[in-house]
């Protein structure tokens, strides 16, 4: 996962509604109507959020007739979690500058 993809995911997750949607999807696949029940937003606003989540591969969509079912894209989330887990706040006691 490159820096551009990481930044895009961070930007997408910068919206609290999308974070709530992702948290809901950790329980498994959900129909859009079930997701909508938890929000005070219109169906078109939910569709907008889901398109953004889908466009950066955070969620997958499965169509069944007129219904859309959403789930977390585990491959993308696994890669993102690996990148985040590599970030460390441990200080290196031996700082050497290589720019001399």
C-alpha positions, 0 to 999 in steps of 0.5 A: 500500500503506497502513501497515496492510498494510505492518505486516501483511507485516512481522509475517508475515515476522517468522517464520523459517519463513515467510521460508524458505518465501518464499525457496524460492518465489523459484525458482518454484511449489512443491507443498506436499509439496516445501516440507514436505520442507525442514522438520521440521514437520507438514503442519498446521503448514505449512498454517498458515504457508501460510494466513498467507502467503496471507491477506496476499497474499504467496503465491498458491495453485493447487489441482490435485486434492488437491495445493496449489501455491504461488507468490509473489504478484509484485504484492504483493511489488513494492509492498512492495519499492517501499515499503521502497526508499523508506525512506532512512537518508540524513540531511538536513543541513538540518533545519527544524521545521515545528511552530512 
